[in-house]
Amino acid sequence: MSGTPRANWRLALLSAMAVYGIISCTTAPPRSTAQIAADNDTATRVQAALAADPNIFARNTTVAVENGVVTLGGLAGSNEDILAAGRDASAVPGVKGVHNNIQLETRR
């Protein structure tokens, strides 16, 4: 490594600070017990809303909730079913947002 020991030390310090800054900005704070319970309740209500909609064929949909944001996954029979599942999830009280990752089922 070239340069003076002091320059090398500064470079190491700046590198360590940059790594710490990236990690601290990308690490979410831990959820409280109350938030976990609220998210579990929201997930249950979203699953119930999806199951209650007779117009969609998306029965194997996965529902995950973190801080009120719902992530839907699984397969659906049509694009309309995917959109309806997203609308159903959005309509549940307490839902702050929906990431709809449901995929269109391909027929073989």
N, C-alpha and C positions, 0 to 999 in steps of 0.2 A: 504494500500500500504506500503510495507516495504522499508527500505533504508532511507538515509538522505534526507532532503528537497532539497539539492543541486543536488543529484543524480536524484531525481524525476524531477526536473526542466530540467536537461540535457536530460533526456529521452523524456520529452514532447517536448523540442526544436528539438531534432533529429527527432522525429516522424513528427512534423509539417514540417520540411525541406524535409523529404522524400515525404510526400504527395504533397507539393508544386512542387517538382521536377517531380513527376509523372504527375501531371496535366499540368505543363508547357511543358512537352515533348509530350503529347498526344493531346494538343489543337492546331488545325491548325490556322494559322493567317487568319484574315478576307480577303476575296477577294476584290479587287478594283472594281469599277464600270466598268472600261475598261476590266478587266478579266472576269467579269460576262457577259458583252456584247460579248466578244470573245467566251466564252463557249456557249452562246446561239446561236451564228452564227455557230459554229462548230456542235452543235446538229442539227440545221436545215439542214446543208449540209450532215450530216450522215443520217438523215431521208430521204432526197432526194435520196441519193445513194442506200439505202435499197429499196425504192419504185421503183427505176429505174431498179433494177435487176430482169429480168423476170424469172430467174432460181430459185428463192427462194420463199418459201411459209412461210413468217414470217411477215405478214402485220400488226399484232398487237404488234409490237416490241416497247418497251419503250427505250428511249435514254436519258441518263443523262450525263452531261459533267461537270467535275470539274478540273480546271487547265489543260485542254487539254486531260485529261484521260476520255475515254468514258466507260460508263457502259451500257451494253445492257441487256434487260430483256424481258420476254414474253414467248410465245410458238412458236415452229416451227414444221413443218411436218416431218422433217427427220434430221438425224445427219449432212447430207450434207448441209442442209439449215442453220443449226447453224454455221457450219464452214464458209460457204459463207458469212453470215451476219458479222461475225468477220473480214473476209478478206475485205469486202466492207468498213466496218468502219475504218479499219487500213489504207486503201488507201486514205482516205480523208485528204487533206492537213491541217496541224495544229493538227492532232491527235497524241498525244504522247504515248498513250497506250490504250489497250482495255481490259476491264473485261467483258467477255462474259458469262452472267448469263442466257441466253436463255435456256429454258427447252424443252425437246422432248415432244410433245403432245401425250398423250396416247389415243388410240381409245377405245371406250366403246362398 
